[in-house]
Structure formats: C-alpha cells, structure tokens
Amino acid sequence: MGSYVSDELMKRGFDVFIADLYESNYLQGSQKFIKIDILNSEEVKKIVIDKDFVYNFSAVAELEEASNDPLKTFQVNVIGNLNILEACKEARNIERFVYASSAYALSNEGSFYGASKLCSEKITEEYFKKFGLRYTIIRYGSLYGERASNNNYIYKILSNAIKTGKLQYNGDDNDIREYIHSADAAKLSVDILEDKQFENQHVMLTGTEKLKRKELITMINEIMQNKLNIEKISDNSFGHYKLTPYSYHPTFAKKLVANPFIDLGQGILKCIQEINKKI
C-alpha cells in the first residue's frame, strides 16, 4: 500500500521519502529510501524533521501473526506510531499526519491487530487535542494488488494456486467483502490531502462491490480457465468478520469510494501475471 501511495504522491509533484527497515522493490523516479526502525525514536525524528506530510503504513498486519504475538504487535503498531506522532509534534511544521488504520478498528473481531489499530487511532486523536497535530485516519477495508505479499488474502491464495494447482481457502463461503485495488485506494489516500474536510476526520476506504467468498473463488477459477482443484480447508476463519467489520463505537467515519475503479477481475488478472513473473 505504501508503494502505491508513494507513486501517487510523486505523480502529483511531491518529493517522496520512503522510510522502512527494507528497501522497496518498487522504488522509482525521484523517490528516496531511508532505512530506519520506527521503534528507534531518534531515527524517526531525523526523517520527520523537515517534512510537510507524514503517512504511517508500518504495522504487523496479518491477523494470525498479530494474534500469536501480541507483544510485537503492540510494539510496532502502537509504540511505533507513538514515536512517529512524537516526532511530528516536535517538528512543528507537519501539515497533516495520515494514519493507516483498518476496518477492524471498528470491529469486535481482529484480535490484537484490531485492538492495536483502535488504540493508535485514539492516541492520534489525542495528539490533535493536546498538541494541535492535524491528522486523517484512513480505515482500509479489503485491499489487494499485484505488489502484495503472502500476508494479503487474495495474493496468498493466487500464489498458492499458481504453484500447486490447488485453490485452497478457509472461512465461510458466504462471508462478504468489498475488495479495493491498492492503486485505487492510493489515489483516494492522496486526494484527502487536497481537501480540508478530511482534516481531523476518520475515513472508511473500501471497494464498491460486495462479493461473497464463494463468488471470489469461482471468479479466480474461471480466470484460470477452471483448471484449479478447489479445496476448502476449514469453515473457521479466526478473527475475521463475516458480513461487516462494524461493531458500535462512538467515532464514525466518512466513506470514500473510487470512481472510476479497477474492476476486481482485471485486478486479479494483474496479480496472476505478476506472480507468474516472479516464479
């Protein structure tokens, strides 16, 4: 997701600095990479000091990993975000801090991942109330794209299907998602900088079409010319929601949708092409 947003920022004339533990495979043009650890507060301060906008996409984001390692999850997702907020506060010139949250922040599902995202949302809000640090919190829904890793649901089942000829999956066939390609999500993630109405607001960012899991599986198999052996491993999908991520919370979000957007079938085809290149 961060690489797509970096590309979109560059297209719109921003000087882009990518700070991470590992250099992106998609670094291009004038983008500059700086190796830092967000758990090192001094390193974070050095990268933030002279910037105008700061996005935080760093996270332990895979639900199973987060549920099995709550300590690491809260260190990266909460303390790491806190280090960035503190650096932004001290810099004093940050026009907007953009926090990449999740639909799971509004859910009773999502285990420690959802809890860590909600915690960081509240801390981000407090930095505005206390220190005047303007923010936008983006709650991303079901993202996918050809630059993803095996932590991403669609990419993972596609990669395994191409390598093994088996389309294996977990979860209820009737679970519903609103998938959005990361390139579409990136455009909307930059649009918010150009509109003051999104200052100090929460934004929900998902796709426009509701799709059941069984429909997604059928679509993938059709794109692969119905040559895959479909294998359902289990009905259980720990930590995931079935129809909606929402549970009642007092903080609501505006919803942004892409128009036009990348059709899901076309997006899946692009993923398959990219996976085949890597193989």
C-alpha positions as CSV (number, residue, x, y, z in Angstrom):
1,M,0.0,0.0,0.0
2,G,2.8,2.4,0.9
3,S,4.4,1.9,-2.5
4,Y,1.2,2.8,-4.4
5,V,0.8,5.9,-2.3
6,S,4.4,6.9,-2.9
7,D,3.8,6.6,-6.6
8,E,0.6,8.7,-6.4
9,L,2.3,11.4,-4.4
10,M,5.2,11.5,-6.9
11,K,2.7,11.9,-9.8
12,R,1.2,14.9,-8.1
13,G,4.6,16.6,-7.7
14,F,5.5,15.7,-4.1
15,D,9.1,14.9,-3.1
16,V,8.7,11.4,-1.6
17,F,10.8,9.8,1.1
18,I,10.2,6.2,2.0
19,A,11.4,5.2,5.5
20,D,11.5,1.5,6.3
21,L,13.6,-1.4,7.5
22,Y,13.8,-2.8,4.0
23,E,14.1,-1.0,0.7
24,S,11.0,-1.3,-1.5
25,N,11.2,-3.3,-4.7
26,Y,9.0,-0.6,-6.3
27,L,11.2,2.4,-5.6
28,Q,11.2,4.6,-8.7
29,G,11.8,8.1,-10.1
30,S,12.8,10.7,-7.6
31,Q,11.7,8.6,-4.6
32,K,14.3,8.4,-1.9
33,F,14.7,5.4,0.5
34,I,16.0,5.9,4.1
35,K,16.5,2.9,6.3
36,I,15.0,3.4,9.8
37,D,13.4,1.4,12.6
38,I,10.2,3.1,13.8
39,L,11.0,1.7,17.3
40,N,14.1,3.9,17.3
41,S,12.7,7.3,18.2
42,E,15.8,9.3,17.3
43,E,15.9,7.8,13.8
44,V,12.2,8.7,13.3
45,K,12.9,12.3,14.4
46,K,15.6,12.7,11.8
47,I,13.4,11.6,8.9
48,V,10.3,13.6,10.0
49,I,12.0,16.9,10.9
50,D,11.7,18.8,7.6
51,K,8.6,17.1,6.0
52,D,5.2,18.5,5.3
53,F,3.1,15.4,5.3
54,V,3.7,12.0,7.1
55,Y,1.9,8.7,6.3
56,N,2.3,5.8,8.7
57,F,1.8,2.4,6.9
58,S,4.1,0.4,9.2
59,A,2.3,-2.4,11.0
60,V,2.1,-6.1,12.0
61,A,-0.9,-6.5,9.7
62,E,-1.5,-10.3,9.3
63,L,-4.2,-11.4,11.7
64,E,-2.7,-14.7,12.6
65,E,0.7,-13.3,13.3
66,A,-0.8,-10.5,15.4
67,S,-2.9,-12.9,17.4
68,N,0.1,-15.1,18.1
69,D,2.4,-12.3,19.0
70,P,0.6,-9.5,20.9
71,L,3.8,-8.0,22.3
72,K,5.4,-7.5,18.9
73,T,2.0,-6.3,17.5
74,F,1.6,-3.5,20.1
75,Q,5.3,-2.6,20.0
76,V,5.1,-1.9,16.2
77,N,1.5,-0.8,15.8
78,V,1.2,1.4,18.9
79,I,4.7,2.3,20.2
80,G,6.0,2.7,16.6
81,N,3.1,5.0,15.8
82,L,3.6,6.9,19.0
83,N,7.2,7.5,18.1
84,I,6.1,9.0,14.7
85,L,3.5,11.2,16.4
86,E,6.0,12.5,18.9
87,A,8.5,13.3,16.1
88,C,5.7,15.1,14.2
89,K,4.9,17.1,17.3
90,E,8.5,18.2,17.8
91,A,8.9,19.1,14.1
92,R,6.1,21.6,14.5
93,N,5.7,22.0,10.7
94,I,3.7,18.9,9.8
95,E,0.6,19.9,7.8
96,R,-1.1,16.5,8.2
97,F,-0.3,13.2,9.7
98,V,-2.1,10.3,8.0
99,Y,-2.6,7.1,9.9
100,A,-3.3,3.8,8.0
101,S,-5.8,2.1,10.2
102,S,-8.2,-0.7,9.5
103,A,-11.9,-1.6,9.3
104,Y,-11.0,-3.9,12.2
105,A,-10.6,-0.9,14.5
106,L,-14.4,-0.7,14.5
107,S,-14.9,-4.4,15.0
108,N,-15.1,-6.9,17.8
109,E,-13.1,-9.2,15.6
110,G,-9.5,-8.8,14.5
111,S,-7.9,-9.9,17.8
112,F,-4.8,-7.9,18.9
113,Y,-4.5,-6.4,15.4
114,G,-7.8,-4.6,15.7
115,A,-7.2,-3.6,19.3
116,S,-3.8,-2.1,18.4
117,K,-5.3,-0.1,15.5
118,L,-8.1,1.3,17.7
119,C,-5.5,2.2,20.4
120,S,-3.4,4.1,17.9
121,E,-6.4,5.9,16.5
122,K,-7.3,7.2,20.0
123,I,-3.7,8.3,20.6
124,T,-3.6,10.1,17.2
125,E,-6.8,11.9,18.1
126,E,-5.3,13.0,21.5
127,Y,-2.2,14.4,19.8
128,F,-4.5,16.8,17.9
129,K,-6.5,17.7,21.0
130,K,-3.4,18.3,23.1
131,F,-0.8,19.5,20.6
132,G,-2.8,20.6,17.5
133,L,-1.2,17.9,15.2
134,R,-3.7,17.7,12.3
135,Y,-4.5,14.2,11.2
136,T,-6.6,12.0,8.9
137,I,-7.2,8.4,9.9
138,I,-7.9,6.0,7.0
139,R,-9.6,2.8,7.8
140,Y,-8.7,0.5,5.0
141,G,-11.0,-2.4,4.1
142,S,-10.1,-5.5,2.0
143,L,-7.1,-4.4,-0.1
144,Y,-5.4,-6.4,-2.8
145,G,-2.9,-5.8,-5.6
146,E,0.0,-7.3,-7.6
147,R,2.6,-5.8,-5.2
148,A,1.2,-7.6,-2.2
149,S,2.9,-10.3,-0.2
150,N,1.5,-13.6,1.2
151,N,0.1,-11.6,4.1
152,N,-2.6,-10.5,1.7
153,Y,-5.6,-12.9,1.3
154,I,-6.1,-12.7,-2.4
155,Y,-2.4,-12.7,-3.3
156,K,-1.8,-15.6,-1.0
157,I,-4.4,-17.9,-2.5
158,L,-3.5,-16.9,-6.0
159,S,0.2,-17.6,-5.4
160,N,-0.5,-21.0,-3.9
161,A,-2.9,-21.8,-6.7
162,I,-0.4,-21.0,-9.4
163,K,2.3,-23.0,-7.7
164,T,0.3,-26.1,-6.7
165,G,-2.8,-26.1,-9.0
166,K,-4.9,-26.1,-5.9
167,L,-7.2,-23.2,-4.8
168,Q,-7.2,-23.7,-1.0
169,Y,-9.1,-21.5,1.3
170,N,-10.5,-21.1,4.9
171,G,-13.7,-19.5,6.0
172,D,-17.4,-19.4,5.4
173,D,-18.4,-19.4,1.7
174,N,-20.9,-16.6,2.4
175,D,-18.5,-14.2,4.1
176,I,-18.8,-10.9,2.3
177,R,-16.0,-8.4,1.4
178,E,-15.8,-5.1,-0.6
179,Y,-12.4,-5.5,-2.2
180,I,-10.5,-2.5,-3.5
181,H,-7.3,-2.5,-5.5
182,S,-4.4,-0.7,-3.7
183,A,-3.9,1.6,-6.7
184,D,-7.4,2.9,-6.3
185,A,-7.0,3.2,-2.6
186,A,-3.8,5.1,-3.1
187,K,-5.5,7.8,-5.2
188,L,-8.1,8.3,-2.6
189,S,-5.4,8.3,0.1
190,V,-3.7,11.3,-1.6
191,D,-7.0,13.1,-2.5
192,I,-7.6,13.7,1.2
193,L,-4.6,16.0,1.4
194,E,-6.2,18.3,-1.1
195,D,-9.4,18.7,0.8
196,K,-9.7,20.4,4.2
197,Q,-12.9,18.5,5.0
198,F,-10.8,15.4,5.8
199,E,-8.6,17.2,8.4
200,N,-9.1,15.6,11.8
201,Q,-11.5,13.1,10.4
202,H,-11.9,9.3,10.0
203,V,-12.3,7.9,6.5
204,M,-13.5,4.5,5.6
205,L,-12.0,3.2,2.3
206,T,-13.4,0.1,0.7
207,G,-14.4,-1.2,-2.7
208,T,-17.8,-0.6,-4.3
209,E,-18.9,-4.2,-5.0
210,K,-20.0,-6.7,-2.3
211,L,-18.6,-10.2,-3.1
212,K,-19.1,-13.5,-1.2
213,R,-16.1,-15.7,-0.7
214,K,-17.6,-18.4,-2.9
215,E,-18.0,-15.9,-5.7
216,L,-14.4,-14.8,-5.4
217,I,-13.2,-18.4,-5.5
218,T,-15.4,-19.0,-8.6
219,M,-14.1,-15.9,-10.3
220,I,-10.5,-16.9,-9.7
221,N,-11.1,-20.4,-11.0
222,E,-12.8,-19.0,-14.2
223,I,-9.9,-16.7,-14.8
224,M,-7.6,-19.7,-14.5
225,Q,-9.7,-21.5,-17.1
226,N,-11.4,-23.7,-14.5
227,K,-8.2,-25.8,-14.2
228,L,-7.8,-25.4,-10.4
229,N,-8.7,-28.1,-7.8
230,I,-10.8,-26.2,-5.2
231,E,-10.1,-27.3,-1.7
232,K,-11.9,-25.8,1.3
233,I,-9.7,-26.5,4.3
234,S,-12.0,-25.3,7.1
235,D,-15.1,-23.2,7.8
236,N,-13.2,-21.4,10.5
237,S,-11.5,-18.1,9.9
238,F,-10.3,-16.9,13.2
239,G,-10.5,-13.2,13.9
240,H,-12.3,-12.3,10.6
241,Y,-15.7,-10.9,10.3
242,K,-18.5,-12.4,8.2
243,L,-20.7,-9.7,6.7
244,T,-19.5,-6.4,8.2
245,P,-16.5,-5.3,10.3
246,Y,-18.6,-2.8,12.2
247,S,-19.4,-3.0,15.9
248,Y,-20.8,0.0,17.7
249,H,-18.3,2.7,18.6
250,P,-18.9,6.4,19.1
251,T,-16.5,7.5,16.4
252,F,-17.8,7.2,12.9
253,A,-16.1,7.6,9.5
254,K,-16.9,9.1,6.1
255,K,-16.7,6.6,3.3
256,L,-14.7,7.2,0.2
257,V,-15.1,5.2,-3.0
258,A,-13.0,5.2,-6.2
259,N,-14.6,6.4,-9.4
260,P,-13.5,5.0,-11.8
261,F,-12.0,2.0,-10.2
262,I,-10.1,-1.1,-11.2
263,D,-12.5,-4.0,-11.8
264,L,-11.9,-6.9,-9.4
265,G,-11.5,-9.5,-12.2
266,Q,-9.0,-7.2,-14.0
267,G,-7.1,-6.7,-10.8
268,I,-6.9,-10.4,-10.1
269,L,-5.6,-11.0,-13.6
270,K,-2.8,-8.4,-13.0
271,C,-1.9,-10.2,-9.7
272,I,-1.7,-13.5,-11.6
273,Q,0.5,-12.0,-14.2
274,E,2.8,-10.5,-11.6
275,I,3.1,-13.8,-9.6
276,N,4.0,-15.7,-12.8
277,K,6.8,-13.1,-13.5
278,K,8.2,-13.7,-10.0
279,I,8.0,-17.5,-10.4
